[in-house]
Amino acid sequence: MKWSELRKKAEQRGWYIIRHGSRHDVYAHPDKNYYIEMERHDAKEVKTGLYYKLKKQIGF
């Protein structure tokens, strides 16, 4: 999965951007007590281990 697709799935599930970093964007969710960081390399593929970690945190 590409970063742009993962970002869209997160935003569909209620995650919103709270800060632009130099290489990552930080997202928050109103019902969660943690943040997630996503790279801004939209065309690149997400590495497998990181994908499963973010998939679990995002909730899909």
Backbone as CSV, one residue per row, in Angstrom:
resi,resn,N_x,N_y,N_z,CA_x,CA_y,CA_z,C_x,C_y,C_z
1,MET,0.851,-1.171,0.000,0.000,0.000,0.000,0.895,1.232,0.000
2,LYS,0.472,2.247,-0.710,1.234,3.490,-0.783,0.844,4.415,0.366
3,TRP,1.730,5.359,0.682,1.476,6.290,1.779,0.212,7.101,1.534
4,SER,-0.042,7.485,0.291,-1.232,8.296,0.002,-2.509,7.505,0.278
5,GLU,-2.526,6.217,-0.034,-3.699,5.381,0.231,-3.908,5.200,1.738
6,LEU,-2.813,4.997,2.468,-2.904,4.830,3.918,-3.415,6.107,4.582
7,ARG,-2.951,7.247,4.089,-3.391,8.537,4.630,-4.896,8.731,4.414
8,LYS,-5.404,8.361,3.230,-6.834,8.487,2.945,-7.662,7.597,3.864
9,LYS,-7.199,6.367,4.093,-7.923,5.456,4.982,-7.971,6.000,6.402
10,ALA,-6.871,6.579,6.859,-6.829,7.148,8.204,-7.803,8.320,8.322
11,GLU,-7.810,9.189,7.328,-8.700,10.350,7.367,-10.167,9.935,7.286
12,GLN,-10.481,8.865,6.580,-11.854,8.364,6.509,-12.319,7.833,7.860
13,ARG,-11.371,7.386,8.676,-11.714,6.830,9.981,-11.599,7.845,11.109
14,GLY,-11.489,9.126,10.771,-11.558,10.176,11.776,-10.234,10.757,12.228
15,TRP,-9.115,10.313,11.682,-7.820,10.874,12.045,-7.656,12.216,11.344
16,TYR,-7.077,13.179,12.025,-6.858,14.499,11.437,-5.440,14.964,11.759
17,ILE,-4.922,15.804,10.891,-3.542,16.262,11.030,-3.460,17.353,12.094
18,ILE,-2.459,17.232,12.965,-2.274,18.261,13.981,-0.958,19.011,13.802
19,ARG,-0.005,18.388,13.078,1.284,19.058,12.917,2.016,18.521,11.689
20,HIS,2.627,19.436,10.950,3.520,19.070,9.851,4.937,19.080,10.392
21,GLY,5.599,17.948,10.355,7.001,17.899,10.735,7.876,18.096,9.516
22,SER,9.178,17.945,9.694,10.068,18.124,8.556,9.964,16.956,7.579
23,ARG,9.745,15.744,8.096,9.621,14.570,7.233,8.331,13.787,7.463
24,HIS,7.647,14.032,8.570,6.439,13.286,8.917,5.317,14.254,9.261
25,ASP,4.099,13.788,9.089,2.923,14.493,9.579,2.401,13.734,10.783
26,VAL,1.929,14.461,11.779,1.430,13.846,13.000,-0.090,13.945,12.990
27,TYR,-0.736,12.804,13.228,-2.193,12.721,13.215,-2.718,12.355,14.597
28,ALA,-3.917,12.848,14.910,-4.590,12.539,16.169,-6.009,12.079,15.867
29,HIS,-6.607,11.427,16.845,-7.992,10.963,16.737,-8.700,11.377,18.017
30,PRO,-9.934,11.856,17.926,-10.631,12.326,19.133,-10.869,11.238,20.178
31,ASP,-10.959,9.974,19.781,-11.244,8.899,20.719,-10.005,8.150,21.193
32,LYS,-8.842,8.450,20.635,-7.613,7.733,20.986,-6.728,8.645,21.829
33,ASN,-5.888,8.042,22.655,-4.989,8.836,23.491,-3.545,8.756,23.011
34,TYR,-3.333,8.539,21.719,-2.000,8.509,21.141,-2.034,9.143,19.753
35,TYR,-0.852,9.464,19.244,-0.699,10.045,17.926,-0.060,9.023,16.999
36,ILE,-0.231,9.231,15.701,0.488,8.419,14.721,1.255,9.365,13.800
37,GLU,2.392,8.898,13.318,3.201,9.668,12.388,3.186,8.983,11.035
38,MET,3.007,9.786,9.996,3.022,9.254,8.631,4.002,10.044,7.801
39,GLU,4.768,9.326,7.001,5.714,9.976,6.105,4.970,10.701,5.000
40,ARG,5.657,11.639,4.364,5.049,12.378,3.270,5.539,11.912,1.913
41,HIS,5.961,10.671,1.795,6.396,10.106,0.523,5.215,9.379,-0.102
42,ASP,4.293,10.148,-0.668,3.011,9.604,-1.114,3.125,8.479,-2.128
43,ALA,4.088,8.541,-3.025,4.182,7.545,-4.090,4.914,6.276,-3.658
44,LYS,5.613,6.314,-2.520,6.373,5.149,-2.074,5.487,4.162,-1.339
45,GLU,5.904,2.913,-1.347,5.204,1.856,-0.623,5.578,1.912,0.859
46,VAL,4.613,1.610,1.707,4.857,1.517,3.143,5.504,0.163,3.412
47,LYS,6.554,0.135,4.226,7.213,-1.127,4.544,6.252,-2.021,5.311
48,THR,6.417,-3.324,5.167,5.450,-4.301,5.667,5.213,-4.189,7.170
49,GLY,6.259,-4.190,7.963,6.097,-4.134,9.415,5.435,-2.859,9.874
50,LEU,5.831,-1.741,9.288,5.248,-0.454,9.624,3.786,-0.395,9.189
51,TYR,3.497,-0.982,8.043,2.113,-1.010,7.557,1.196,-1.710,8.562
52,TYR,1.607,-2.878,9.057,0.761,-3.617,9.995,0.625,-2.892,11.323
53,LYS,1.667,-2.200,11.756,1.590,-1.410,12.988,0.601,-0.272,12.841
54,LEU,0.712,0.487,11.743,-0.199,1.604,11.517,-1.627,1.130,11.256
55,LYS,-1.762,0.021,10.564,-3.089,-0.551,10.298,-3.801,-0.862,11.611
56,LYS,-3.096,-1.414,12.551,-3.674,-1.735,13.856,-4.033,-0.469,14.626
57,GLN,-3.153,0.533,14.581,-3.411,1.784,15.303,-4.558,2.572,14.688
58,ILE,-4.641,2.574,13.355,-5.710,3.318,12.675,-7.053,2.618,12.876
59,GLY,-7.044,1.297,12.841,-8.268,0.562,13.117,-8.989,0.046,11.899
60,PHE,-8.274,-0.511,10.948,-8.932,-1.167,9.812,-8.316,-2.502,9.543
